[in-house]
């Protein structure tokens, strides 16, 4: 599991990763490869959460549809 701390007390959580390509304390920028998603019987599944302090945020409200 990888947790990235952002401005204004936001955090993003990434689970089901086989590799994590960043170390604690590294700065991460948009487009950086932070890890690889693991394969399961159902295929590639990423666990993703967004939190503001202790308040869970709906990821659909944050993700841009392409």
C-alpha positions as CSV (number, residue, x, y, z in Angstrom):
1,X,0.0,0.0,0.0
2,X,1.2,3.5,-0.8
3,X,-0.1,6.7,0.8
4,X,0.7,10.1,-0.8
5,X,0.2,13.2,1.2
6,X,-0.9,16.3,-0.8
7,X,-1.6,19.9,0.1
8,X,-4.5,20.9,2.4
9,X,-4.5,17.7,4.4
10,X,-5.4,15.5,1.4
11,X,-4.1,11.9,1.0
12,X,-4.4,9.4,-1.8
13,X,-4.2,5.7,-1.0
14,X,-3.1,3.0,-3.5
15,X,-3.4,-0.7,-2.9
16,X,-2.8,-3.9,-4.7
17,X,0.5,-2.8,-6.0
18,X,3.3,-5.3,-6.9
19,X,6.0,-2.7,-7.0
20,X,6.3,0.7,-5.4
21,X,8.7,3.0,-7.3
22,X,8.9,5.9,-4.8
23,X,10.5,6.1,-1.3
24,X,9.2,7.8,1.8
25,X,10.0,11.5,1.5
26,X,10.2,11.6,-2.3
27,X,8.3,14.3,-4.1
28,X,5.8,12.9,-6.6
29,X,4.6,14.8,-9.7
30,X,1.6,14.3,-12.0
31,X,2.6,11.6,-14.5
32,X,5.2,10.0,-12.3
33,X,5.1,6.2,-12.2
34,X,4.5,5.4,-8.6
35,X,4.0,1.6,-8.9
36,X,2.6,-1.3,-10.8
37,X,-0.8,-2.8,-10.4
38,X,-0.9,-6.4,-9.4
39,X,-2.7,-9.1,-11.4
40,X,-5.4,-11.2,-9.8
41,X,-7.9,-13.7,-11.1
42,X,-10.2,-10.8,-11.9
43,X,-7.5,-9.0,-13.9
44,X,-5.7,-5.7,-13.0
45,X,-7.4,-4.1,-10.0
46,X,-6.2,-1.0,-8.2
47,X,-7.5,-0.1,-4.8
48,X,-7.8,3.8,-4.7
49,X,-9.0,6.1,-2.0
50,X,-9.0,9.9,-1.4
51,X,-9.1,11.4,2.1
52,X,-9.2,14.9,3.5
53,X,-8.1,14.7,7.0
54,X,-10.3,11.9,8.3
55,X,-13.1,12.4,5.8
56,X,-13.4,9.9,2.9
57,X,-13.9,11.5,-0.5
58,X,-15.7,10.0,-3.4
59,X,-13.0,9.3,-6.1
60,X,-15.6,9.8,-8.9
61,X,-15.9,13.4,-7.8
62,X,-12.1,13.9,-8.4
63,X,-11.3,11.8,-11.5
64,X,-11.5,13.3,-14.9
65,X,-13.3,11.2,-17.6
66,X,-11.3,10.9,-20.8
